[in-house]
Amino acid sequence: MTNGLDSQSETGVDPHARWKFVRDVAVFEFKLFLNNLHNFFQIPLTIAVALIDLVFKTTPEGARFYRILEYGRTIDDSIDIYSVVAHRERSLNADFTVDNFVKKLEGVIVKEYEKGGTAASVKSAVDKAIDAMQAQAESGKEKVTGAFKEASGRMTGKPDRE
């Protein structure tokens, strides 16, 4: 005889399954909220940093942008949005991902580029424009760096004096 509560071993049903489900829904929704908050800030931040990397050349190309992405991945890994279904078999075929779609699209563009077609001429024109913009921006780099230091000093209350 039990104390009035069915046990899983007697009925084969987990008596706490409903509350585990409610917990999983609550955790998932909280993680969605955190992930959306993260994306809300990451989208404009990565665009701004990418533009800064285009204007002020870095070595390697896009170093600031990739650093921000690494921070973003760390945050995404910490949120681990789908952990509540980690124990289940993945239903999505690995061939149907955004990365695979982009890879196929890039393949088409590369073939066009190798033929010397429109893709090659567009790439060449864009490369020239970015190179010219970076060369022009290099001359004002000290002014921008000084302005960032001054603004940072004002926000922290410690003016930068060189």
TIKEFI-397818 format. One record per atom (N, C-alpha, C): x, y, z; residue in three letters. Coordinates in steps of 0.1 Angstrom, whole numbers, padded with zeros to 4 digits, always signed. Atoms other than C-alpha are relative to their C-alpha. Example, Ala and Ser with C-alpha at 12.3 -4.5 7.8 and 13.67 -1.06 7.14 Angstrom:
% residues 2
+0009-0012+0000ALA;+0123-0045+0078ALA;+0009+0012+0000ALA;-0009-0011+0000SER;+0137-0011+0071SER;-0008+0011+0008SER;
This chain:
% residues 162
+0008-0012+0000MET;+0000+0000+0000MET;+0009+0012+0000MET;-0007-0013+0001THR;+0012+0035-0008THR;-0006+0011+0009THR;+0005-0011-0008ASN;+0007+0068+0010ASN;-0010+0008-0008ASN;+0010-0007+0008GLY;-0020+0078-0016GLY;+0006+0006-0013GLY;-0006-0005+0012LEU;+0005+0088-0043LEU;+0005-0012-0008LEU;-0005+0011+0009ASP;+0011+0066-0073ASP;+0015+0002-0002ASP;-0015-0001+0003SER;+0048+0058-0078SER;+0002-0005-0014SER;-0002+0004+0014GLN;+0063+0054-0112GLN;+0002-0015-0002GLN;-0003+0015+0001SER;+0074+0018-0105SER;-0013-0008+0000SER;+0012+0007+0000GLU;+0038+0008-0098GLU;-0009+0002-0012GLU;+0009-0003+0011THR;+0020+0025-0127THR;+0007+0001-0013THR;-0008-0002+0012GLY;+0048+0030-0152GLY;-0001+0014-0005GLY;+0002-0014+0004VAL;+0038+0067-0153VAL;+0007+0009+0010VAL;-0007-0010-0009ASP;+0060+0095-0139ASP;-0010+0009+0006ASP;+0010-0009-0006PRO;+0038+0113-0113PRO;+0004+0014-0001PRO;-0005-0014+0001HIS;+0059+0144-0118HIS;+0002+0005-0014HIS;-0002-0004+0014ALA;+0058+0145-0156ALA;-0007+0013-0003ALA;+0007-0012+0003ARG;+0033+0173-0157ARG;+0008+0012+0005ARG;-0007-0011-0005TRP;+0054+0195-0135TRP;+0014+0002-0006TRP;-0013+0000+0008LYS;+0086+0186-0154LYS;-0003+0008-0013LYS;+0004-0006+0012PHE;+0067+0197-0185PHE;-0002+0015+0002PHE;+0002-0014-0003VAL;+0056+0230-0169VAL;+0013+0007+0002VAL;-0013-0005-0002ARG;+0092+0236-0158ARG;+0007+0002-0013ARG;-0006-0001+0013ASP;+0105+0229-0193ASP;-0005+0011-0008ASP;+0007-0012+0007VAL;+0080+0254-0208VAL;+0005+0013+0005VAL;-0005-0013-0006ALA;+0090+0281-0183ALA;+0014+0002-0003ALA;-0014-0002+0003VAL;+0127+0275-0188VAL;+0002+0004-0014VAL;-0002-0003+0015PHE;+0124+0275-0226PHE;-0004+0014-0003PHE;+0004-0014+0003GLU;+0104+0307-0226GLU;+0009+0010+0006GLU;-0010-0009-0005PHE;+0129+0324-0203PHE;+0012+0000-0008PHE;-0011+0001+0009LYS;+0157+0312-0226LYS;-0003+0008-0013LYS;+0004-0008+0012LEU;+0138+0326-0256LEU;+0001+0015+0003LEU;-0001-0014-0004PHE;+0135+0359-0238PHE;+0015+0005+0000PHE;-0014-0004-0001LEU;+0172+0360-0230LEU;+0007+0000-0014LEU;-0006+0001+0013ASN;+0182+0349-0265ASN;-0005+0012-0009ASN;+0005-0011+0007ASN;+0159+0376-0280ASN;+0007+0013+0005ASN;-0007-0011-0005LEU;+0174+0402-0257LEU;+0014+0001-0005LEU;-0014+0001+0005HIS;+0209+0391-0267HIS;+0000+0004-0015HIS;+0001-0004+0014ASN;+0199+0394-0304ASN;-0003+0014-0002ASN;+0004-0014+0001PHE;+0183+0428-0299PHE;+0013+0009+0001PHE;-0012-0008-0002PHE;+0217+0441-0288PHE;+0011-0004-0010PHE;-0010+0005+0009GLN;+0239+0419-0310GLN;-0001+0004-0014GLN;+0002-0004+0014ILE;+0224+0428-0343ILE;+0005+0014-0003ILE;-0006-0013+0004PRO;+0231+0465-0343PRO;+0015+0001+0004PRO;-0014-0001-0004LEU;+0264+0460-0325LEU;+0009-0007-0010LEU;-0009+0007+0010THR;+0278+0435-0351THR;+0000+0008-0013THR;+0001-0009+0012ILE;+0266+0458-0379ILE;+0010+0012+0002ILE;-0009-0012-0003ALA;+0284+0488-0363ALA;+0014-0004+0000ALA;-0014+0005-0001VAL;+0316+0468-0356VAL;+0004-0004-0014VAL;-0004+0004+0013ALA;+0316+0454-0391ALA;+0003+0012-0009ALA;-0002-0012+0008LEU;+0313+0489-0406LEU;+0013+0007+0005LEU;-0012-0006-0005ILE;+0341+0501-0383ILE;+0012-0008-0006ILE;-0010+0008+0006ASP;+0362+0471-0395ASP;+0002+0003-0015ASP;-0002-0004+0014LEU;+0355+0481-0431LEU;+0007+0013-0002LEU;-0006-0014+0002VAL;+0365+0517-0426VAL;+0014+0000+0005VAL;-0014+0000-0006PHE;+0395+0511-0403PHE;+0005-0014+0000PHE;-0006+0013+0003LYS;+0414+0481-0416LYS;+0006-0006+0012LYS;-0006+0008-0011THR;+0424+0454-0391THR;+0008-0011-0006THR;-0007+0012+0005THR;+0448+0425-0394THR;-0002-0010+0011THR;+0006+0004+0013PRO;+0434+0400-0399PRO;-0013+0008-0002PRO;+0012-0007+0004GLU;+0405+0414-0418GLU;-0012-0003+0009GLU;+0013+0002-0008GLY;+0374+0419-0396GLY;+0003-0005+0014GLY;-0003+0005-0013ALA;+0392+0411-0363ALA;-0010+0004+0011ALA;+0009-0004-0010ARG;+0369+0432-0342ARG;-0014-0007-0001ARG;+0013+0007+0002PHE;+0338+0417-0358PHE;+0000-0014+0005PHE;-0001+0014-0004TYR;+0350+0381-0352TYR;+0001-0001+0015TYR;-0001+0000-0015ARG;+0358+0390-0316ARG;-0014+0001+0006ARG;+0014-0002-0005ILE;+0322+0402-0311ILE;-0008-0013-0002ILE;+0008+0012+0003LEU;+0309+0370-0327LEU;+0004-0011+0010LEU;-0004+0009-0010GLU;+0330+0349-0303GLU;-0006+0002+0013GLU;+0007-0003-0012TYR;+0315+0367-0274TYR;-0015-0004-0001TYR;+0014+0004+0002GLY;+0281+0362-0289GLY;-0002-0015+0001GLY;+0001+0014-0001ARG;+0287+0325-0293ARG;+0001-0005+0014ARG;-0002+0004-0014THR;+0298+0322-0257THR;-0014+0003+0007THR;+0013-0003-0007ILE;+0265+0339-0246ILE;-0010-0010-0005ILE;+0009+0010+0005ASP;+0245+0316-0269ASP;+0002-0014+0006ASP;-0003+0012-0006ASP;+0263+0286-0256ASP;-0005-0001+0015ASP;+0004-0001-0014SER;+0255+0298-0220SER;-0015-0001+0001SER;+0015+0001-0001ILE;+0218+0302-0228ILE;-0005-0014-0004ILE;+0003+0014+0004ASP;+0217+0268-0246ASP;-0015-0003-0001ASP;+0015-0001+0001ILE;+0181+0274-0257ILE;-0007-0014-0001ILE;+0007+0013+0002TYR;+0173+0238-0267TYR;+0004-0011+0009TYR;-0004+0010-0009SER;+0187+0220-0237SER;-0011-0009+0005SER;+0011+0008-0005VAL;+0153+0208-0226VAL;-0004-0012-0009VAL;+0002+0011+0009VAL;+0152+0185-0257VAL;+0013-0007-0004VAL;-0014+0006+0004ALA;+0189+0175-0257ALA;-0001-0015+0001ALA;+0001+0014-0002HIS;+0179+0140-0246HIS;-0007-0007-0012HIS;+0007+0006+0011ARG;+0158+0135-0277ARG;+0008+0000-0013ARG;-0007+0001+0012GLU;+0170+0125-0311GLU;-0004+0012-0009GLU;+0003-0012+0009ARG;+0174+0155-0335ARG;-0008-0004-0012ARG;+0009+0003+0011SER;+0147+0155-0361SER;+0005+0006-0013SER;-0003-0007+0012LEU;+0163+0179-0385LEU;+0012-0007-0008LEU;-0011+0005+0008ASN;+0184+0165-0413ASN;+0011+0010-0001ASN;-0012-0009+0000ALA;+0219+0180-0412ALA;+0002+0007-0014ALA;-0001-0006+0014ASP;+0216+0187-0450ASP;-0009+0013-0001ASP;+0009-0011+0001PHE;+0188+0213-0444PHE;+0003+0010+0011PHE;-0004-0011-0009THR;+0206+0241-0426THR;+0003+0013-0008THR;-0003-0013+0006VAL;+0211+0278-0433VAL;+0015-0001-0006VAL;-0014+0001+0004ASP;+0249+0271-0435ASP;+0001-0008-0013ASP;-0001+0008+0012ASN;+0244+0244-0462ASN;-0006+0008-0012ASN;+0006-0008+0011PHE;+0221+0267-0482PHE;+0010+0011-0005PHE;-0010-0010+0003VAL;+0247+0295-0480VAL;+0012-0006-0008VAL;-0012+0006+0007LYS;+0275+0271-0491LYS;-0004-0004-0014LYS;+0004+0003+0013LYS;+0255+0260-0521LYS;-0001+0013-0009LYS;+0001-0013+0006LEU;+0247+0296-0530LEU;+0014+0006-0004LEU;-0014-0004+0002GLU;+0284+0305-0526GLU;+0007-0008-0012GLU;-0005+0008+0011GLY;+0293+0276-0549GLY;-0004+0005-0014GLY;+0005-0006+0013VAL;+0272+0291-0577VAL;+0007+0013-0003VAL;-0007-0013+0002ILE;+0287+0325-0572ILE;+0015-0002-0003ILE;-0014+0003+0003VAL;+0323+0311-0572VAL;+0001-0005-0014VAL;+0000+0005+0014LYS;+0316+0292-0604LYS;-0001+0012-0010LYS;+0002-0012+0009GLU;+0304+0325-0620GLU;+0013+0009+0001GLU;-0012-0008-0002TYR;+0334+0343-0606TYR;+0012-0006-0007TYR;-0011+0007+0006GLU;+0359+0317-0619GLU;-0001+0002-0016GLU;+0002-0002+0014LYS;+0344+0322-0654LYS;+0003+0014-0004LYS;-0003-0014+0003GLY;+0352+0359-0651GLY;-0012+0008-0003GLY;+0012-0006+0003GLY;+0316+0369-0653GLY;-0003+0012+0009GLY;+0004-0011-0007THR;+0296+0395-0635THR;+0004+0000+0015THR;-0004+0001-0014ALA;+0305+0382-0600ALA;+0014+0005+0001ALA;-0014-0005-0001ALA;+0342+0389-0607ALA;+0001+0015-0002ALA;-0001-0014+0001SER;+0337+0424-0619SER;-0007+0007+0011SER;+0006-0006-0012VAL;+0314+0432-0590VAL;+0009+0000+0012VAL;-0010+0002-0011LYS;+0339+0418-0565LYS;+0012+0010-0002LYS;-0011-0009+0002SER;+0367+0438-0581SER;-0004+0015+0003SER;+0005-0014-0002ALA;+0347+0471-0580ALA;-0002+0002+0015ALA;+0002-0001-0015VAL;+0337+0465-0543VAL;+0013+0001+0007VAL;-0013+0000-0006ASP;+0373+0457-0534ASP;+0007+0013-0001ASP;-0007-0013+0003LYS;+0386+0489-0550LYS;-0007+0011+0009LYS;+0007-0010-0008ALA;+0359+0510-0532ALA;+0004-0001+0015ALA;-0003+0001-0014ILE;+0367+0495-0498ILE;+0015+0003+0003ILE;-0015-0003-0002ASP;+0405+0498-0503ASP;+0001+0015+0000ASP;-0001-0014+0001ALA;+0400+0535-0512ALA;-0005+0006+0013ALA;+0006-0005-0012MET;+0377+0541-0482MET;+0010-0002+0012MET;-0009+0003-0011GLN;+0402+0524-0458GLN;+0013+0009-0001GLN;-0011-0008+0001ALA;+0431+0544-0472ALA;-0003+0014+0004ALA;+0004-0014-0004GLN;+0412+0577-0467GLN;-0002+0000+0015GLN;+0003+0001-0014ALA;+0401+0566-0432ALA;+0013-0001+0008ALA;-0013+0001-0007GLU;+0437+0558-0422GLU;+0005+0013+0005GLU;-0006-0013-0003SER;+0446+0595-0423SER;-0008+0006+0012SER;+0007-0005-0011GLY;+0419+0603-0397GLY;-0001-0009+0012GLY;+0001+0010-0011LYS;+0424+0573-0375LYS;+0003+0006+0014LYS;-0004-0006-0012GLU;+0442+0593-0348GLU;-0011+0009+0006GLU;+0011-0009-0005LYS;+0413+0618-0345LYS;-0012-0009+0006LYS;+0011+0009-0004VAL;+0387+0589-0342VAL;+0005-0006+0013VAL;-0005+0007-0012THR;+0409+0571-0316THR;+0000+0010+0012THR;+0000-0010-0011GLY;+0413+0603-0296GLY;-0014+0003+0005GLY;+0014-0003-0004ALA;+0375+0610-0297ALA;-0005-0012+0008ALA;+0005+0012-0007PHE;+0368+0574-0285PHE;+0006+0001+0014PHE;-0006-0001-0013LYS;+0393+0579-0256LYS;-0006+0011+0008LYS;+0006-0011-0007GLU;+0379+0612-0247GLU;-0015-0003+0005GLU;+0014+0004-0004ALA;+0343+0599-0247ALA;+0000-0011+0011ALA;-0002+0010-0010SER;+0354+0569-0227SER;+0003+0006+0014SER;-0004-0007-0012GLY;+0371+0591-0202GLY;-0012+0008+0007GLY;+0012-0008-0005ARG;+0339+0613-0198ARG;-0010-0010+0006ARG;+0009+0009-0006MET;+0318+0582-0192MET;+0005-0006+0013MET;-0005+0006-0012THR;+0341+0568-0166THR;+0004+0011+0011THR;-0004-0011-0009GLY;+0349+0602-0151GLY;+0015+0002+0001GLY;-0015-0002+0000LYS;+0386+0599-0158LYS;+0004+0005-0014LYS;-0004-0005+0013PRO;+0396+0622-0187PRO;+0014-0005-0003PRO;-0013+0005+0005ASP;+0424+0608-0208ASP;+0009+0012-0004ASP;-0010-0011+0003ARG;+0454+0631-0209ARG;+0013-0006-0004ARG;-0013+0005+0005GLU;+0484+0623-0230GLU;+0010+0010+0000GLU;
